Amino acid sequence: MADTPLAHLAQSGTQIAVRVTPRASRNRITQDEGQIRVYVTTVPEDGKANAAVQKLLAKALGVPKSRLTLIRGQTARDKTFVID
């Protein structure tokens, strides 16, 4: 778990704020000046992009995606997830 890029955030109750860019050329996560940016290739319709962000973020954190819950930003680019 320690070798994942964001593993230091993977504690229960931690809120993670991200900025999402849908329709990107490839899936990736960057961290600039403390802000986490998530790029997904999925289109933002019917929650598909949110699911892709959740999956990518869970992998980067080293936790199962079922432990990540979207608590803010369902339809916005700025989202907040909490680790259960």
MMTF fields as JSON, N, C-alpha, C and O atoms, coordinates in Angstrom:
{
  "mmtfVersion": "1.0.0",
  "mmtfProducer": "UNKNOWN",
  "numBonds": 335,
  "numAtoms": 336,
  "numGroups": 84,
  "numChains": 1,
  "numModels": 1,
  "chainsPerModel": [1],
  "groupsPerChain": [84],
  "chainIdList": ["A"],
  "bondAtomList": [4, 2, 8, 6, 12, 10, 16, 14, 20, 18, 24, 22, 28, 26, 32, 30, 36, 34, 40, 38, 44, 42, 48, 46, 52, 50, 56, 54, 60, 58, 64, 62, 68, 66, 72, 70, 76, 74, 80, 78, 84, 82, 88, 86, 92, 90, 96, 94, 100, 98, 104, 102, 108, 106, 112, 110, 116, 114, 120, 118, 124, 122, 128, 126, 132, 130, 136, 134, 140, 138, 144, 142, 148, 146, 152, 150, 156, 154, 160, 158, 164, 162, 168, 166, 172, 170, 176, 174, 180, 178, 184, 182, 188, 186, 192, 190, 196, 194, 200, 198, 204, 202, 208, 206, 212, 210, 216, 214, 220, 218, 224, 222, 228, 226, 232, 230, 236, 234, 240, 238, 244, 242, 248, 246, 252, 250, 256, 254, 260, 258, 264, 262, 268, 266, 272, 270, 276, 274, 280, 278, 284, 282, 288, 286, 292, 290, 296, 294, 300, 298, 304, 302, 308, 306, 312, 310, 316, 314, 320, 318, 324, 322, 328, 326, 332, 330],
  "bondOrderList": [1, 1, 1, 1, 1, 1, 1, 1, 1, 1, 1, 1, 1, 1, 1, 1, 1, 1, 1, 1, 1, 1, 1, 1, 1, 1, 1, 1, 1, 1, 1, 1, 1, 1, 1, 1, 1, 1, 1, 1, 1, 1, 1, 1, 1, 1, 1, 1, 1, 1, 1, 1, 1, 1, 1, 1, 1, 1, 1, 1, 1, 1, 1, 1, 1, 1, 1, 1, 1, 1, 1, 1, 1, 1, 1, 1, 1, 1, 1, 1, 1, 1, 1],
  "groupList": [{"groupName": "MET", "atomNameList": ["N", "CA", "C", "O"], "elementList": ["N", "C", "C", "O"], "formalChargeList": [0, 0, 0, 0], "bondAtomList": [1, 0, 2, 1, 3, 2], "bondOrderList": [1, 1, 2], "singleLetterCode": "M", "chemCompType": "L-PEPTIDE LINKING"}, {"groupName": "ALA", "atomNameList": ["N", "CA", "C", "O"], "elementList": ["N", "C", "C", "O"], "formalChargeList": [0, 0, 0, 0], "bondAtomList": [1, 0, 2, 1, 3, 2], "bondOrderList": [1, 1, 2], "singleLetterCode": "A", "chemCompType": "L-PEPTIDE LINKING"}, {"groupName": "ASP", "atomNameList": ["N", "CA", "C", "O"], "elementList": ["N", "C", "C", "O"], "formalChargeList": [0, 0, 0, 0], "bondAtomList": [1, 0, 2, 1, 3, 2], "bondOrderList": [1, 1, 2], "singleLetterCode": "D", "chemCompType": "L-PEPTIDE LINKING"}, {"groupName": "THR", "atomNameList": ["N", "CA", "C", "O"], "elementList": ["N", "C", "C", "O"], "formalChargeList": [0, 0, 0, 0], "bondAtomList": [1, 0, 2, 1, 3, 2], "bondOrderList": [1, 1, 2], "singleLetterCode": "T", "chemCompType": "L-PEPTIDE LINKING"}, {"groupName": "PRO", "atomNameList": ["N", "CA", "C", "O"], "elementList": ["N", "C", "C", "O"], "formalChargeList": [0, 0, 0, 0], "bondAtomList": [1, 0, 2, 1, 3, 2], "bondOrderList": [1, 1, 2], "singleLetterCode": "P", "chemCompType": "L-PEPTIDE LINKING"}, {"groupName": "LEU", "atomNameList": ["N", "CA", "C", "O"], "elementList": ["N", "C", "C", "O"], "formalChargeList": [0, 0, 0, 0], "bondAtomList": [1, 0, 2, 1, 3, 2], "bondOrderList": [1, 1, 2], "singleLetterCode": "L", "chemCompType": "L-PEPTIDE LINKING"}, {"groupName": "HIS", "atomNameList": ["N", "CA", "C", "O"], "elementList": ["N", "C", "C", "O"], "formalChargeList": [0, 0, 0, 0], "bondAtomList": [1, 0, 2, 1, 3, 2], "bondOrderList": [1, 1, 2], "singleLetterCode": "H", "chemCompType": "L-PEPTIDE LINKING"}, {"groupName": "GLN", "atomNameList": ["N", "CA", "C", "O"], "elementList": ["N", "C", "C", "O"], "formalChargeList": [0, 0, 0, 0], "bondAtomList": [1, 0, 2, 1, 3, 2], "bondOrderList": [1, 1, 2], "singleLetterCode": "Q", "chemCompType": "L-PEPTIDE LINKING"}, {"groupName": "SER", "atomNameList": ["N", "CA", "C", "O"], "elementList": ["N", "C", "C", "O"], "formalChargeList": [0, 0, 0, 0], "bondAtomList": [1, 0, 2, 1, 3, 2], "bondOrderList": [1, 1, 2], "singleLetterCode": "S", "chemCompType": "L-PEPTIDE LINKING"}, {"groupName": "GLY", "atomNameList": ["N", "CA", "C", "O"], "elementList": ["N", "C", "C", "O"], "formalChargeList": [0, 0, 0, 0], "bondAtomList": [1, 0, 2, 1, 3, 2], "bondOrderList": [1, 1, 2], "singleLetterCode": "G", "chemCompType": "PEPTIDE LINKING"}, {"groupName": "ILE", "atomNameList": ["N", "CA", "C", "O"], "elementList": ["N", "C", "C", "O"], "formalChargeList": [0, 0, 0, 0], "bondAtomList": [1, 0, 2, 1, 3, 2], "bondOrderList": [1, 1, 2], "singleLetterCode": "I", "chemCompType": "L-PEPTIDE LINKING"}, {"groupName": "VAL", "atomNameList": ["N", "CA", "C", "O"], "elementList": ["N", "C", "C", "O"], "formalChargeList": [0, 0, 0, 0], "bondAtomList": [1, 0, 2, 1, 3, 2], "bondOrderList": [1, 1, 2], "singleLetterCode": "V", "chemCompType": "L-PEPTIDE LINKING"}, {"groupName": "ARG", "atomNameList": ["N", "CA", "C", "O"], "elementList": ["N", "C", "C", "O"], "formalChargeList": [0, 0, 0, 0], "bondAtomList": [1, 0, 2, 1, 3, 2], "bondOrderList": [1, 1, 2], "singleLetterCode": "R", "chemCompType": "L-PEPTIDE LINKING"}, {"groupName": "ASN", "atomNameList": ["N", "CA", "C", "O"], "elementList": ["N", "C", "C", "O"], "formalChargeList": [0, 0, 0, 0], "bondAtomList": [1, 0, 2, 1, 3, 2], "bondOrderList": [1, 1, 2], "singleLetterCode": "N", "chemCompType": "L-PEPTIDE LINKING"}, {"groupName": "GLU", "atomNameList": ["N", "CA", "C", "O"], "elementList": ["N", "C", "C", "O"], "formalChargeList": [0, 0, 0, 0], "bondAtomList": [1, 0, 2, 1, 3, 2], "bondOrderList": [1, 1, 2], "singleLetterCode": "E", "chemCompType": "L-PEPTIDE LINKING"}, {"groupName": "TYR", "atomNameList": ["N", "CA", "C", "O"], "elementList": ["N", "C", "C", "O"], "formalChargeList": [0, 0, 0, 0], "bondAtomList": [1, 0, 2, 1, 3, 2], "bondOrderList": [1, 1, 2], "singleLetterCode": "Y", "chemCompType": "L-PEPTIDE LINKING"}, {"groupName": "LYS", "atomNameList": ["N", "CA", "C", "O"], "elementList": ["N", "C", "C", "O"], "formalChargeList": [0, 0, 0, 0], "bondAtomList": [1, 0, 2, 1, 3, 2], "bondOrderList": [1, 1, 2], "singleLetterCode": "K", "chemCompType": "L-PEPTIDE LINKING"}, {"groupName": "PHE", "atomNameList": ["N", "CA", "C", "O"], "elementList": ["N", "C", "C", "O"], "formalChargeList": [0, 0, 0, 0], "bondAtomList": [1, 0, 2, 1, 3, 2], "bondOrderList": [1, 1, 2], "singleLetterCode": "F", "chemCompType": "L-PEPTIDE LINKING"}],
  "groupTypeList": [0, 1, 2, 3, 4, 5, 1, 6, 5, 1, 7, 8, 9, 3, 7, 10, 1, 11, 12, 11, 3, 4, 12, 1, 8, 12, 13, 12, 10, 3, 7, 2, 14, 9, 7, 10, 12, 11, 15, 11, 3, 3, 11, 4, 14, 2, 9, 16, 1, 13, 1, 1, 11, 7, 16, 5, 5, 1, 16, 1, 5, 9, 11, 4, 16, 8, 12, 5, 3, 5, 10, 12, 9, 7, 3, 1, 12, 2, 16, 3, 17, 11, 10, 2],
  "groupIdList": [1, 2, 3, 4, 5, 6, 7, 8, 9, 10, 11, 12, 13, 14, 15, 16, 17, 18, 19, 20, 21, 22, 23, 24, 25, 26, 27, 28, 29, 30, 31, 32, 33, 34, 35, 36, 37, 38, 39, 40, 41, 42, 43, 44, 45, 46, 47, 48, 49, 50, 51, 52, 53, 54, 55, 56, 57, 58, 59, 60, 61, 62, 63, 64, 65, 66, 67, 68, 69, 70, 71, 72, 73, 74, 75, 76, 77, 78, 79, 80, 81, 82, 83, 84],
  "secStructList": [7, 6, 6, 1, 6, 6, 4, 4, 4, 7, 1, 6, 6, 7, 3, 3, 3, 3, 3, 3, 3, 7, 1, 7, 1, 1, 7, 3, 3, 3, 3, 3, 6, 6, 3, 3, 3, 3, 3, 7, 1, 1, 7, 1, 1, 6, 6, 2, 2, 2, 2, 2, 2, 2, 2, 2, 2, 2, 2, 2, 2, 6, 1, 7, 4, 4, 4, 3, 3, 3, 3, 3, 7, 6, 6, 1, 1, 3, 3, 3, 3, 3, 3, 7],
  "xCoordList": [0.819, 0.0, 0.867, 0.445, 2.04, 2.883, 3.467, 3.921, 3.464, 4.067, 3.079, 3.458, 1.838, 0.87, 1.036, 1.418, 0.761, 1.04, 0.381, 0.978, -0.812, -1.539, -1.791, -2.702, -0.989, -1.23, -1.23, -1.892, -0.502, -0.448, -1.799, -1.99, -2.735, -4.07, -5.08, -6.212, -4.679, -5.616, -5.925, -5.628, -6.517, -6.949, -8.452, -9.0, -9.107, -10.55, -10.958, -10.371, -11.969, -12.47, -11.81, -12.252, -10.766, -10.067, -10.926, -11.467, -11.049, -11.751, -10.721, -9.711, -10.981, -10.045, -10.76, -11.736, -10.264, -10.824, -10.051, -8.82, -10.776, -10.145, -10.814, -11.968, -10.082, -10.622, -10.586, -9.538, -11.715, -11.853, -11.877, -12.527, -11.159, -11.217, -11.687, -10.912, -12.951, -13.445, -12.974, -12.476, -13.133, -12.751, -11.27, -10.899, -10.434, -8.992, -8.419, -9.09, -7.192, -6.57, -6.198, -6.145, -5.935, -5.652, -6.005, -6.076, -6.224, -6.527, -5.243, -4.247, -5.269, -4.098, -4.482, -5.526, -3.606, -3.779, -2.503, -1.398, -2.673, -1.519, -1.753, -2.886, -0.664, -0.765, 0.152, 1.376, -0.45, 0.299, -0.053, -1.22, 0.958, 0.776, -0.336, -1.115, -0.406, -1.382, -2.753, -3.582, -3.008, -4.303, -4.192, -3.269, -5.141, -5.169, -6.064, -7.223, -5.518, -6.283, -6.404, -5.419, -7.628, -7.897, -8.394, -9.375, -7.711, -8.086, -8.637, -7.98, -9.847, -10.451, -10.914, -11.308, -10.863, -11.255, -12.763, -13.269, -13.473, -14.912, -15.679, -15.232, -16.836, -17.696, -18.51, -18.854, -18.821, -19.565, -21.074, -21.793, -21.538, -22.982, -23.376, -22.655, -24.512, -25.071, -24.114, -24.161, -23.254, -22.35, -21.159, -20.419, -20.956, -19.848, -18.495, -17.59, -18.351, -17.087, -16.84, -15.705, -17.881, -17.719, -17.237, -16.372, -17.785, -17.373, -15.916, -15.167, -15.522, -14.141, -13.18, -12.097, -13.577, -12.749, -12.614, -11.52, -13.712, -13.703, -12.76, -11.986, -12.825, -11.981, -10.501, -9.663, -10.182, -8.798, -8.234, -7.088, -9.032, -8.605, -8.388, -7.427, -9.276, -9.133, -7.845, -7.144, -7.538, -6.298, -5.078, -4.126, -5.103, -3.982, -3.819, -2.703, -4.925, -4.891, -4.564, -4.133, -4.77, -4.539, -5.659, -5.429, -6.89, -8.053, -9.101, -9.08, -10.018, -11.101, -12.015, -12.233, -12.546, -13.392, -14.668, -15.279, -15.076, -16.264, -16.038, -17.005, -14.778, -14.481, -14.51, -14.484, -14.562, -14.617, -16.06, -16.786, -16.466, -17.821, -17.752, -17.057, -18.48, -18.562, -19.555, -20.74, -19.068, -19.953, -20.314, -21.281, -19.554, -19.82, -19.365, -18.305, -20.177, -19.773, -20.247, -19.543, -21.413, -21.952, -21.936, -21.618, -22.27, -22.319, -21.299, -21.343, -20.391, -19.39, -18.019, -17.803, -17.094, -15.726, -14.94, -14.042, -15.293, -14.643, -15.448, -16.629, -14.803, -15.492, -14.77, -13.569, -15.515, -14.92, -15.336, -16.521, -14.335, -14.562, -14.143, -13.265, -14.766, -14.369, -14.072, -14.73, -13.07, -12.717, -13.458, -13.328, -14.234, -15.006, -14.134, -14.6],
  "yCoordList": [-1.189, 0.0, 1.258, 2.281, 1.217, 2.396, 2.833, 3.97, 1.958, 2.324, 2.998, 3.343, 3.192, 3.882, 5.387, 5.841, 6.173, 7.608, 8.417, 9.368, 8.061, 8.83, 8.024, 8.338, 6.994, 6.073, 6.773, 6.311, 7.876, 8.581, 9.181, 9.559, 9.273, 9.808, 8.723, 9.027, 7.464, 6.346, 5.985, 4.875, 6.91, 6.648, 6.862, 7.748, 6.055, 6.149, 7.538, 8.081, 8.107, 9.422, 10.565, 11.708, 10.287, 11.33, 11.827, 11.032, 13.144, 13.734, 14.15, 14.771, 13.809, 14.095, 14.942, 14.504, 16.157, 17.067, 16.888, 16.903, 16.718, 16.541, 17.443, 17.842, 17.75, 18.474, 17.497, 16.927, 17.302, 16.283, 16.911, 17.931, 16.281, 16.654, 15.439, 14.507, 15.436, 14.318, 14.458, 15.51, 13.407, 13.359, 13.659, 14.267, 13.242, 13.449, 12.415, 11.446, 12.627, 11.694, 10.376, 9.337, 10.417, 9.181, 9.361, 10.485, 8.247, 8.282, 8.525, 7.829, 9.524, 9.785, 10.699, 11.351, 10.721, 11.591, 12.403, 11.864, 13.709, 14.569, 15.319, 15.469, 15.783, 16.539, 17.754, 17.621, 18.937, 20.176, 21.119, 21.461, 21.538, 22.496, 22.077, 22.913, 20.804, 20.297, 19.977, 19.378, 20.365, 20.07, 18.79, 18.624, 17.896, 16.637, 16.809, 17.204, 16.51, 16.583, 15.177, 14.447, 14.811, 13.49, 13.66, 14.361, 13.015, 13.054, 11.688, 10.669, 11.665, 10.406, 10.524, 11.6, 9.419, 9.409, 9.311, 9.511, 9.01, 8.798, 10.108, 11.173, 10.005, 11.183, 11.42, 10.463, 12.672, 12.967, 12.838, 13.837, 11.629, 11.41, 10.17, 9.173, 10.247, 9.144, 8.628, 7.448, 9.486, 9.079, 8.256, 7.744, 8.118, 7.307, 7.9, 7.165, 9.194, 9.837, 9.725, 9.503, 9.874, 9.734, 8.335, 8.176, 7.334, 5.955, 5.739, 5.043, 6.332, 6.209, 6.901, 6.387, 8.07, 8.8, 7.978, 7.857, 7.422, 6.62, 5.424, 5.124, 4.755, 3.579, 3.965, 3.299, 5.03, 5.481, 5.974, 5.681, 6.714, 7.235, 6.101, 6.123, 5.123, 3.981, 3.223, 2.806, 3.048, 2.363, 3.146, 2.559, 4.463, 5.305, 5.308, 5.411, 5.195, 5.185, 3.815, 3.696, 2.781, 1.419, 0.894, 0.077, 1.37, 0.908, 0.39, 0.763, -0.465, -0.902, 0.276, 1.16, 0.287, 1.42, 1.512, 2.578, 0.418, 0.445, 1.281, 1.667, 1.572, 2.403, 3.888, 4.709, 4.255, 5.663, 6.076, 5.405, 7.175, 7.681, 9.133, 9.953, 9.437, 10.81, 11.564, 11.233, 12.586, 13.309, 14.703, 15.301, 15.222, 16.562, 16.647, 16.132, 17.303, 17.544, 16.507, 16.208, 15.959, 14.924, 15.361, 14.558, 16.613, 17.094, 18.196, 18.828, 18.434, 19.497, 18.904, 17.703, 19.75, 19.303, 19.143, 18.307, 19.957, 19.846, 18.877, 19.102, 17.81, 16.757, 16.484, 16.723, 15.985, 15.574, 14.143, 13.81, 13.301, 11.912, 11.717, 12.422, 10.769, 10.415, 8.915, 8.128, 8.546, 7.128, 6.579, 7.097, 5.533, 4.893, 3.927, 3.292],
  "zCoordList": [0.0, 0.0, 0.0, -0.539, 0.574, 0.679, -0.666, -0.792, -1.667, -2.949, -3.902, -5.022, -3.494, -4.34, -4.175, -3.096, -5.21, -5.189, -4.072, -3.568, -3.689, -2.677, -1.403, -0.637, -1.18, -0.067, 1.289, 2.219, 1.415, 2.696, 3.087, 4.243, 2.146, 2.433, 2.789, 3.165, 2.672, 2.792, 4.239, 4.682, 4.969, 6.333, 6.419, 5.764, 7.219, 7.363, 7.84, 8.777, 7.186, 7.545, 6.798, 6.913, 6.038, 5.291, 4.136, 3.367, 4.017, 2.887, 1.849, 2.179, 0.598, -0.484, -1.527, -2.136, -1.725, -2.719, -4.025, -4.03, -5.124, -6.429, -7.456, -7.299, -8.491, -9.643, -10.807, -11.109, -11.458, -12.496, -13.888, -14.117, -14.802, -16.208, -17.001, -17.216, -17.44, -18.254, -19.699, -20.099, -20.464, -21.881, -22.098, -23.103, -21.172, -21.301, -22.269, -22.626, -22.682, -23.627, -22.96, -23.619, -21.636, -20.901, -19.435, -18.937, -18.747, -17.323, -16.543, -16.741, -15.649, -14.817, -13.661, -13.671, -12.669, -11.509, -11.359, -11.405, -11.178, -10.917, -9.618, -9.161, -9.036, -7.8, -7.933, -7.927, -8.052, -8.191, -7.056, -6.861, -6.308, -5.218, -4.259, -3.8, -3.964, -3.014, -3.588, -2.902, -4.838, -5.458, -6.279, -7.077, -6.071, -6.804, -8.019, -7.899, -9.188, -10.433, -11.004, -11.108, -11.372, -11.927, -13.358, -13.606, -14.287, -15.703, -16.081, -15.867, -16.646, -17.077, -18.523, -18.973, -19.24, -20.644, -20.824, -21.928, -19.768, -19.805, -19.991, -19.565, -20.633, -20.81, -19.538, -18.845, -19.222, -17.993, -18.174, -18.175, -18.325, -18.431, -17.643, -17.625, -17.003, -16.207, -15.134, -14.787, -14.608, -13.545, -13.985, -13.145, -15.296, -15.798, -15.408, -15.013, -15.512, -15.157, -13.653, -13.231, -12.844, -11.391, -11.033, -10.172, -11.683, -11.422, -11.843, -11.158, -12.959, -13.425, -12.465, -12.187, -11.959, -10.99, -9.712, -9.161, -9.248, -8.027, -8.177, -7.269, -9.305, -9.554, -9.608, -9.001, -10.328, -10.477, -9.145, -8.805, -8.404, -7.111, -6.105, -5.336, -6.117, -5.209, -5.496, -4.573, -6.762, -7.136, -6.658, -6.146, -6.822, -6.398, -4.878, -4.369, -4.163, -2.705, -2.14, -0.993, -2.947, -2.489, -1.614, -0.722, -1.875, -1.12, -2.106, -3.279, -1.643, -2.523, -2.869, -2.04, -4.088, -4.491, -3.66, -3.59, -3.032, -2.172, -0.919, -0.261, -0.571, 0.605, 0.289, 1.207, -0.987, -1.386, -1.642, -2.376, -1.035, -1.228, -1.685, -1.086, -2.752, -3.243, -2.365, -2.335, -1.646, -0.733, -1.245, -0.773, -2.197, -2.709, -4.156, -4.511, -5.0, -6.381, -7.376, -8.341, -7.159, -8.043, -9.509, -10.386, -9.781, -11.168, -11.437, -12.492, -10.511, -10.673, -10.973, -10.803, -11.419, -11.675, -10.381, -10.284, -9.389, -8.085, -7.217, -6.955, -6.781, -6.039, -4.726, -4.599, -3.765, -2.498, -2.213, -2.209, -1.975, -1.617, -0.161, 0.338, 0.508, 1.862, 1.873, 1.193, 2.658, 2.79, 3.988, 5.097, 3.772, 4.854, 5.622, 6.568]
}
